[in-house]
Amino acid sequence: MKTMARKTFEEALARLEEITRALEDGDICLEESMKKFDEGVKLAEFCNAKLTEAQKKVDILLKKDGKLTAVPFAEDENQDEEGQA
């Protein structure tokens, strides 16, 4: 298996899905479940960091043009609307 530094977002997400299925199946012992859970947490943090990095790059690219401005993702807009209601 690749080290976390060399893993791509897609590989990390696929592995996280595998871990989720294994934990949901419940066919593994507690010790193995804990190991998989720990690996899953690290993979989730890695994926989150990659998504944050990608969002920052998009924001930079949009600001470079001068005509376009960064807009929040749809999730953020929904949260704002709910907070105002």
N, C-alpha and C positions, 0 to 999 in steps of 0.2 A: 504494500500500500504506500502511496506517495505521502511525503510529509505534508503538514498543513500548509507550509509556505509555498509548495509547488502544486497544490491542489487547485483546480479551477472551481468556480462557483457551481457549475453544472455537476461536477463530480461530487462535490460536497453535498449538494442538495439530493442527488441520487442516493448517496450513502445514508443521509439522514432519513430518507424515505424507507430504506431497507431496515434501519434500526427501529423506526416507528412500527413497521409491520411486525418485526420480531417481538417487540415489547407488547404490542397489542395481542399477538397470538398467545402469549403467556406460556409458551412451551419451554422456557429456559429457566435455569435456577436463579435464585436471588442474587448470588454473587455475579453471575454473567449479566443479569439484568442491570445491576448497578454499574458494571463496566460499560455496557452499551449506553446507558443513560448518560454517564459522564462523557463519553465520546459524542453523543448527540448534542449535549449542551455546548461543547467546544465547536462542533460543526455549525450549530445555530448561530453562535457568536461570530464565527468566520463568515457565514453567509450574510449576516446583518452588516458586518464591516464592509464587505464587498458591495452590498447594495448602497450603503451610505457613500462609499467612494464613488460609485457610478453616478449617484445623484449629484454629488459635488461637481463632477466633471461636466455633467449636462448643464448645471447652473453656470459654470465658467464659460462653456461654449455659447450659451444663450446671451450672456452678458457681453461677450466679445463683439458681437455684431452691432450692438448699439441700438438696433431697432427692435430687437426682441427682449422680453424680460422673462425671468423665471416665474413660473406660477406653481402654487402648491399642488401636490398630487390630489386626486379626487378624495382619498381617505381623509386628508387634512381638512378639505372643504366640508365634508360631512360632519366632522367633529366640531368645526366652528359653528355650523348651523345648529347642531344639537346643544352646544353650550349656550347659545343665545336664546333658545326656546324656553 
